[in-house]
Amino acid sequence: MDWRDKIRRVLELDQTELALWSEIAAGAPSEKLRVIIRAMMEREREEMRALQSILTSHGGWYPGPVGPSGYPPYSEKD
């Protein structure tokens, strides 16, 4: 498997992780905990953007992370 394919796989796993964190945030018992979880999700999105940038700059491509509902997907056009 090419290294770019491995990065794409990491991005796919990150998308799954974001969806799970969104569910966790929705069921969190306090707003303070939801804020912490949302901050964690934003760091995850930043990591995903960095990985997307690596792929883009080295001839790879990934359609962009599809976050949980209420969060627009990342796109190089944004």
C-alpha positions in Angstrom: 0.0 0.0 0.0 1.4 3.4 -1.0 2.0 5.9 1.8 -0.7 8.2 0.3 -3.2 5.4 0.6 -2.2 5.0 4.3 -2.8 8.7 4.9 -6.2 8.4 3.2 -7.0 5.5 5.5 -6.0 7.7 8.5 -8.3 10.4 7.2 -11.2 7.8 6.9 -10.6 6.7 10.5 -10.5 10.4 11.6 -13.9 10.9 10.0 -15.3 7.9 11.9 -13.7 9.3 15.1 -15.3 12.8 14.5 -18.7 11.2 14.1 -18.3 9.3 17.4 -17.1 12.4 19.2 -20.2 14.2 17.9 -22.4 11.5 19.4 -20.5 11.7 22.7 -20.9 15.5 22.8 -24.6 15.2 22.1 -25.0 13.0 25.2 -22.5 14.9 27.4 -24.0 15.7 30.8 -22.8 19.4 30.8 -22.1 22.3 28.5 -18.5 22.5 29.9 -17.9 18.9 28.8 -19.4 19.6 25.4 -17.1 22.6 24.9 -14.1 20.4 25.7 -15.2 17.7 23.3 -15.9 20.3 20.5 -12.3 21.7 21.1 -11.0 18.1 20.7 -13.0 17.8 17.5 -11.5 21.0 16.1 -8.0 19.8 16.8 -8.9 16.6 14.9 -10.1 18.7 12.0 -6.8 20.7 12.0 -4.9 17.4 11.8 -7.1 16.3 9.0 -6.4 19.6 7.1 -2.7 19.0 7.6 -2.9 15.5 6.2 -5.0 16.8 3.3 -2.3 19.4 2.6 0.4 16.7 2.6 -1.6 14.7 0.1 -2.3 17.7 -2.1 1.3 18.8 -2.1 2.6 15.3 -3.1 0.2 14.5 -5.9 -2.4 12.7 -3.8 -6.0 13.6 -3.3 -8.7 13.0 -0.7 -12.3 14.3 -1.0 -12.2 16.0 2.3 -13.4 15.0 5.8 -17.1 14.7 6.2 -17.7 15.8 9.7 -20.8 15.2 11.8 -24.0 17.0 11.0 -23.7 20.7 11.6 -20.1 20.8 10.6 -19.3 21.5 7.0 -16.7 19.2 5.3 -13.2 20.5 4.8 -12.4 21.5 1.3 -9.3 23.1 -0.3 -11.7 25.6 -1.8 -12.7 27.0 1.6 
